[in-house]
Amino acid sequence: MLRIAVSEFGEPEVMKLEEASLPEAGPGQVVVSIKAAGVNPVDTYIRAGLYGTRELPYTPGFDAGGVVEAVGKGATRFKPGDRVYTAGTLSGAYAQFALCLESQVRALPEKITFSQGAAIGVPYATAYRALFQKARAVPGETVLIHGATGGVGTAAVQMARASGMVVIGTAGTKKGRDLARENGAHHVVEHGKPDHLKDVMEITGGRGVDCIIEFLANVNLGGDLKTLAGGGRVVVVGSRGAVEIDPRDAMGKDAVVLGMSLFNATETELKSIHAAIFAGLDNGTLNPVVGLQFPLAQAPEAHHAVMEQKALGKIVLVP
């Protein structure tokens, strides 16, 4: 089979296409034939040696859509031929086949394409954990998705809208703003405007928002705190550096800043997350958005694109 291998940490070009042996399913394991693999920003941080620890060489990727190829002893939830998506792998998703724990494999509804399946694992689980397990958002609240056009942003918009929240999204381009509206945002503001958070305050009649899902905290966190209503929460999903804030903006509102990483979720939390995701996929309230698609050999170009925010929705690799 073909796979992407990383033998040293560095720029996207350290990823190389190579031949490898087919994985074999051991006890409690599943081999998935990958039809599409998702590219996440966290993949780029790991490849650059900036996040976590990985033994070299390794194959990147957590998310994929595909078909079960083989199951190991004791793995009873799936059979060969089943359509699935992965929420993590043992061997890496940037490949024609991936070895997974059975618990990392989830059923993929027939109405969802394999490329959409590659857009589920990290983005939708992150959005659900941020909104419901960390922010504790409830119907009737107003939520600001501060970056509503990427994989996690579009997922968060869909989930918040389906749950009865008033959804405000931000986007930098007209196409992005149109996409946010198409996915359920009641209001959309242009986050390229220096004073775009004033637009958010006008939309809420000066009250502010109950929670914010934040993807670029090093730029936005200070302004976010000023935009919260009393008792508001900011969940930091992404940040690319340090930021200076005024703690009084949080003190005066009893506001809370919550950091989160999907990789800290417990097995119980993950089970709940993916049960909710499947229900939304199955009933049509969740519909993953796929942006750019690259052949597997162009994984370096895909990593450049995801960091340069060149796609609306999820970037995927097709083996």
Backbone torsions as a table, in degrees:
resi	resn	phi	psi	omega
1	MET	NA	164.7	175.5
2	LEU	-100.8	143.3	176.3
3	ARG	-148.5	163.0	170.9
4	ILE	-93.5	132.1	179.0
5	ALA	-121.0	140.5	173.9
6	VAL	-114.6	115.0	-178.3
7	SER	-104.3	-10.3	175.3
8	GLU	-152.5	150.1	178.5
9	PHE	-79.1	145.6	179.9
10	GLY	163.4	-150.2	-178.1
11	GLU	-70.5	167.6	-177.8
12	PRO	-52.8	-28.6	-176.0
13	GLU	-69.6	-7.8	174.9
14	VAL	-71.1	-13.9	177.8
15	MET	-79.4	125.9	-177.1
16	LYS	-126.1	142.3	175.5
17	LEU	-82.4	131.0	-178.8
18	GLU	-146.7	162.5	174.3
19	GLU	-82.7	145.0	178.1
20	ALA	-149.1	161.7	177.9
21	SER	-73.7	149.2	175.3
22	LEU	-64.7	135.7	176.3
23	PRO	-70.8	152.6	176.9
24	GLU	-115.8	139.4	-176.8
25	ALA	-80.5	120.4	173.2
26	GLY	-90.5	-172.0	179.7
27	PRO	-56.1	129.5	177.6
28	GLY	72.4	15.4	-176.5
29	GLN	-117.3	161.6	-179.0
30	VAL	-135.8	136.4	170.8
31	VAL	-99.8	128.1	-178.9
32	VAL	-112.9	130.2	171.0
33	SER	-80.2	114.0	-171.8
34	ILE	-82.2	124.2	175.3
35	LYS	-99.3	-26.4	176.2
36	ALA	-158.8	140.3	179.7
37	ALA	-120.2	136.2	-178.2
38	GLY	-85.6	144.2	177.4
39	VAL	-108.1	120.5	-179.5
40	ASN	-115.1	150.7	174.9
41	PRO	-53.0	-37.0	-179.4
42	VAL	-61.9	-29.3	176.7
43	ASP	-60.0	-38.0	-178.3
44	THR	-71.9	-35.4	179.1
45	TYR	-67.2	-41.0	178.7
46	ILE	-65.1	-45.4	179.7
47	ARG	-59.1	-35.7	-179.5
48	ALA	-80.8	-5.8	-179.2
49	GLY	80.8	20.0	-175.8
50	LEU	-99.9	-8.1	-173.3
51	TYR	-144.1	126.3	175.6
52	GLY	68.1	-173.9	178.6
53	THR	-127.8	129.6	178.1
54	ARG	-130.6	138.7	175.9
55	GLU	-82.5	128.6	-179.8
56	LEU	-87.0	148.2	-8.8
57	PRO	-78.0	160.4	177.3
58	TYR	-147.1	163.7	175.1
59	THR	-106.8	125.7	-177.9
60	PRO	-70.8	169.6	168.0
61	GLY	105.8	136.0	177.6
62	PHE	-112.3	-34.1	-167.9
63	ASP	-106.1	139.3	175.9
64	ALA	-159.8	157.5	168.1
65	GLY	-117.0	137.2	-177.6
66	GLY	-173.7	-158.3	-175.2
67	VAL	-128.9	137.4	177.9
68	VAL	-63.6	125.7	179.1
69	GLU	-94.3	-41.4	-177.9
70	ALA	-158.1	153.9	176.6
71	VAL	-127.3	145.9	179.6
72	GLY	-90.3	173.8	179.5
73	LYS	-58.3	132.4	177.8
74	GLY	86.8	-8.4	175.9
75	ALA	-89.6	109.5	-170.1
76	THR	-116.9	-8.0	-175.0
77	ARG	-78.4	-21.6	-176.5
78	PHE	-132.7	160.4	175.8
79	LYS	-133.6	159.0	177.9
80	PRO	-54.0	136.0	-178.7
81	GLY	99.2	-14.7	179.4
82	ASP	-67.5	139.4	175.1
83	ARG	-81.2	130.6	-174.8
84	VAL	-144.6	164.2	163.7
85	TYR	-123.6	154.1	-179.9
86	THR	-102.6	144.9	172.8
87	ALA	-123.5	64.3	-173.2
88	GLY	111.8	153.9	176.2
89	THR	-143.5	166.6	172.3
90	LEU	-89.7	-31.4	-171.8
91	SER	-110.4	-8.8	-179.0
92	GLY	103.7	140.1	-173.6
93	ALA	-89.9	-15.3	-179.7
94	TYR	-80.3	70.1	-174.1
95	ALA	-163.9	168.7	176.7
96	GLN	-77.4	-24.0	176.7
97	PHE	-140.8	147.0	179.0
98	ALA	-134.9	141.6	174.8
99	LEU	-94.2	130.3	-177.1
100	CYS	-133.8	153.1	162.4
101	LEU	-68.1	148.7	178.2
102	GLU	-57.7	-33.6	-179.4
103	SER	-69.4	-15.2	178.9
104	GLN	-89.9	-1.4	-175.5
105	VAL	-112.0	134.4	-177.2
106	ARG	-129.7	149.0	179.5
107	ALA	-66.1	140.0	179.6
108	LEU	-111.0	116.6	179.5
109	PRO	-56.8	149.1	-177.6
110	GLU	-58.5	-33.4	-176.1
111	LYS	-73.5	-11.4	-178.0
112	ILE	-99.0	127.0	-179.5
113	THR	-72.6	165.3	178.3
114	PHE	-64.6	-37.9	176.9
115	SER	-63.3	-39.9	174.5
116	GLN	-64.8	-37.2	177.3
117	GLY	-59.5	-33.3	177.8
118	ALA	-72.6	-10.2	-178.7
119	ALA	-99.3	7.7	-171.7
120	ILE	-96.3	-55.0	-164.8
121	GLY	-45.9	-72.7	-179.2
122	VAL	-72.3	-47.8	-175.6
123	PRO	-62.2	-51.1	-175.8
124	TYR	-72.6	-36.5	176.8
125	ALA	-67.1	-38.4	177.3
126	THR	-64.1	-45.8	-179.7
127	ALA	-61.1	-44.2	-179.1
128	TYR	-64.9	-45.5	-179.5
129	ARG	-62.8	-40.8	-179.5
130	ALA	-64.7	-47.8	-176.0
131	LEU	-70.8	-47.0	-166.6
132	PHE	-106.5	-34.1	-178.9
133	GLN	-90.8	-25.7	179.5
134	LYS	-104.1	-57.4	-178.5
135	ALA	-73.9	-20.3	-176.6
136	ARG	54.8	41.7	-180.0
137	ALA	-67.6	145.3	-177.7
138	VAL	-132.4	158.7	178.3
139	PRO	-53.6	141.0	-179.7
140	GLY	95.5	-19.8	177.5
141	GLU	-77.4	161.5	176.5
142	THR	-104.8	126.3	-178.1
143	VAL	-119.3	137.6	174.2
144	LEU	-104.7	117.8	173.1
145	ILE	-93.8	100.0	-170.6
146	HIS	-86.0	73.4	-173.9
147	GLY	126.2	77.7	-165.7
148	ALA	-100.3	16.3	-172.4
149	THR	-116.3	-11.2	178.8
150	GLY	-84.5	-172.5	-178.5
151	GLY	-60.6	-47.2	179.9
152	VAL	-74.1	-37.9	-178.2
153	GLY	-62.7	-46.7	179.1
154	THR	-65.6	-36.8	177.5
155	ALA	-62.6	-43.7	-178.4
156	ALA	-65.4	-39.2	177.0
157	VAL	-60.7	-48.3	-179.1
158	GLN	-61.1	-44.7	-177.7
159	MET	-66.3	-44.1	-178.4
160	ALA	-65.0	-42.6	179.6
161	ARG	-64.4	-44.4	-179.0
162	ALA	-65.7	-21.8	-177.5
163	SER	-93.5	2.5	175.3
164	GLY	89.0	22.1	177.0
165	MET	-94.0	158.2	170.1
166	VAL	-85.4	120.6	-169.9
167	VAL	-110.2	124.1	172.4
168	ILE	-113.6	125.7	178.6
169	GLY	-115.1	154.3	173.3
170	THR	-118.1	148.3	179.2
171	ALA	-155.6	153.7	-174.6
172	GLY	-94.1	-16.2	-177.1
173	THR	-128.1	164.9	177.1
174	LYS	-63.2	-41.8	177.8
175	LYS	-59.7	-40.7	178.9
176	GLY	-65.6	-40.8	179.3
177	ARG	-67.2	-39.0	176.0
178	ASP	-62.3	-41.6	179.6
179	LEU	-62.7	-42.4	179.2
180	ALA	-61.1	-41.7	177.6
181	ARG	-65.0	-43.7	-179.7
182	GLU	-60.1	-29.9	-177.5
183	ASN	-92.3	1.1	170.6
184	GLY	121.3	0.2	178.7
185	ALA	-66.8	130.3	176.8
186	HIS	-72.5	-35.3	-178.5
187	HIS	-136.0	144.8	178.6
188	VAL	-134.2	134.0	177.6
189	VAL	-123.3	156.5	-177.9
190	GLU	-87.8	109.4	-174.8
191	HIS	-79.4	0.9	172.4
192	GLY	-78.9	-15.2	177.6
193	LYS	-75.8	131.4	-179.4
194	PRO	-56.6	-31.0	-176.4
195	ASP	-108.2	30.3	-174.6
196	HIS	-64.4	-25.5	178.9
197	LEU	-71.4	-21.1	172.5
198	LYS	-65.5	-35.2	176.5
199	ASP	-63.4	-38.3	177.9
200	VAL	-62.9	-42.6	179.7
201	MET	-65.2	-37.3	177.4
202	GLU	-65.3	-41.2	179.4
203	ILE	-59.4	-37.4	-177.9
204	THR	-90.8	10.0	179.7
205	GLY	65.6	27.3	179.1
206	GLY	87.1	-5.4	-177.8
207	ARG	-73.8	-37.8	-173.0
208	GLY	95.7	177.7	-176.0
209	VAL	-104.5	155.3	-178.6
210	ASP	-79.3	-35.2	176.9
211	CYS	-150.1	154.4	-179.5
212	ILE	-129.8	130.5	171.2
213	ILE	-100.0	113.9	-167.0
214	GLU	-112.1	126.4	-177.4
215	PHE	-106.9	-10.0	-179.4
216	LEU	-140.8	66.7	-171.6
217	ALA	-63.4	-30.9	-178.6
218	ASN	-64.7	-20.6	176.6
219	VAL	-99.9	-38.3	-165.0
220	ASN	-106.4	-15.2	-168.0
221	LEU	-60.2	-40.7	179.6
222	GLY	-59.2	-44.0	177.5
223	GLY	-69.6	-34.9	178.4
224	ASP	-57.0	-45.2	-176.8
225	LEU	-61.4	-33.4	178.9
226	LYS	-75.0	-15.1	-174.1
227	THR	-99.3	-5.3	-178.5
228	LEU	-77.6	148.6	166.5
229	ALA	-80.4	173.0	176.6
230	GLY	-58.3	135.2	-178.3
231	GLY	73.8	14.1	-176.8
232	GLY	-72.2	159.9	-178.1
233	ARG	-129.9	137.5	170.3
234	VAL	-111.7	126.1	174.1
235	VAL	-106.5	117.7	-178.6
236	VAL	-87.9	109.3	178.5
237	VAL	-95.5	-29.9	-178.8
238	GLY	-146.6	149.1	176.6
239	SER	-160.2	145.1	-178.9
240	ARG	-121.2	26.3	178.7
241	GLY	163.7	-170.2	-178.6
242	ALA	-84.6	163.1	179.5
243	VAL	-148.6	147.9	175.3
244	GLU	-105.7	130.7	179.5
245	ILE	-127.8	165.1	173.5
246	ASP	-103.0	108.6	-177.7
247	PRO	-56.8	-23.6	-179.3
248	ARG	-65.0	-25.4	177.4
249	ASP	-66.1	-28.8	175.9
250	ALA	-85.6	-39.0	-176.4
251	MET	-61.1	-45.1	-175.3
252	GLY	-66.4	-16.7	-177.5
253	LYS	-116.1	5.2	-171.8
254	ASP	51.6	39.6	-176.6
255	ALA	-81.9	159.9	-177.5
256	VAL	-129.9	134.9	171.6
257	VAL	-108.4	122.3	-176.9
258	LEU	-116.7	124.8	171.3
259	GLY	-89.6	150.7	177.4
260	MET	-149.7	147.6	170.1
261	SER	-134.8	132.2	178.9
262	LEU	-59.1	-28.9	-176.0
263	PHE	-72.2	-7.1	174.5
264	ASN	-92.1	-5.9	-177.9
265	ALA	-66.3	140.3	178.0
266	THR	-79.6	167.1	177.5
267	GLU	-61.0	-37.8	178.5
268	THR	-64.5	-43.1	178.4
269	GLU	-64.6	-41.4	-179.8
270	LEU	-65.0	-38.9	177.7
271	LYS	-60.3	-43.3	178.5
272	SER	-65.1	-43.8	-179.5
273	ILE	-57.5	-50.3	-173.7
274	HIS	-76.0	-25.1	172.2
275	ALA	-64.3	-43.2	179.0
276	ALA	-66.9	-40.6	179.4
277	ILE	-62.7	-46.2	-179.5
278	PHE	-59.9	-42.2	179.8
279	ALA	-60.5	-42.5	179.6
280	GLY	-68.0	-39.3	176.5
281	LEU	-64.5	-40.9	-175.5
282	ASP	-70.4	-37.1	-177.7
283	ASN	-93.5	-1.0	173.0
284	GLY	91.3	-1.4	178.2
285	THR	-75.6	-20.9	176.4
286	LEU	-114.1	132.0	-175.5
287	ASN	-146.3	92.3	-174.7
288	PRO	-55.4	138.7	-179.2
289	VAL	-100.9	122.2	177.6
290	VAL	-102.2	129.2	178.2
291	GLY	-97.5	-107.6	-179.2
292	LEU	-79.1	145.9	173.7
293	GLN	-124.3	134.1	-179.3
294	PHE	-124.6	148.6	168.6
295	PRO	-63.1	155.2	-178.2
296	LEU	-54.4	-38.6	-178.0
297	ALA	-63.3	-19.6	-178.9
298	GLN	-97.7	29.8	176.0
299	ALA	-54.4	-40.0	176.7
300	PRO	-58.4	-42.4	178.6
301	GLU	-64.1	-36.5	178.5
302	ALA	-64.9	-38.5	178.5
303	HIS	-67.7	-38.9	174.6
304	HIS	-61.3	-43.1	-176.0
305	ALA	-65.6	-40.6	-176.7
306	VAL	-68.9	-34.3	179.3
307	MET	-79.4	-25.9	177.8
308	GLU	-89.7	3.5	177.5
309	GLN	52.4	50.1	-178.0
310	LYS	-88.3	-4.6	-176.2
311	ALA	-122.8	148.3	169.8
312	LEU	-97.0	122.3	-174.0
313	GLY	89.6	-155.6	-172.1
314	LYS	-91.8	139.0	172.3
315	ILE	-92.5	133.0	-178.9
316	VAL	-130.1	154.9	173.9
317	LEU	-107.8	139.5	-179.5
318	VAL	-116.3	111.2	-179.4
319	PRO	-62.2	NA	NA
